[in-house]
Amino acid sequence: MDCFNDNDGKFKFETAASSFRVIEDRTVTFIIPFNKEAEDLIGELKHTQYPAMILRNLQPYTISIYQNELDALISKGVVLTISGEYSVLNHSFFEEYYSLDKGLKIVEDNNGTSLFF
């Protein structure tokens, strides 16, 4: 912050930029078929060439999880991948892997459970 405390009004933007560090977001977006609307949008996403509007409408039904957690869900066969890039909880596993009260349940092989809200 000292870069912005200069008496002559000339901020040291280059110094500030070189000191600035962004916290990396190592999460991926995961779509939850939460209700009929989400399921309909997921169905549309499977068949569209222009997903931007559908993805925008799906935002209320998405969560962020870490890649290793997504990999664990994929290994359990509970993830559908649409167009090679959109990860969706398979509706058949909704009740087992999603709680309306607690969110996504990621069951670890060592009997641990992670919850995401």
Secondary structure as UniProt FT lines:
FT   HELIX           2..4
FT   TURN            7..8
FT   HELIX           13..19
FT   STRAND          27..31
FT   HELIX           36..47
FT   HELIX           52..58
FT   HELIX           59..61
FT   STRAND          62..66
FT   HELIX           67..75
FT   TURN            76..77
FT   STRAND          79..82
FT   TURN            83..85
FT   STRAND          86..89
FT   HELIX           91..93
FT   HELIX           94..97
FT   STRAND          98..99
FT   TURN            100..102
FT   STRAND          103..107
FT   TURN            109..110
FT   STRAND          113..116
//
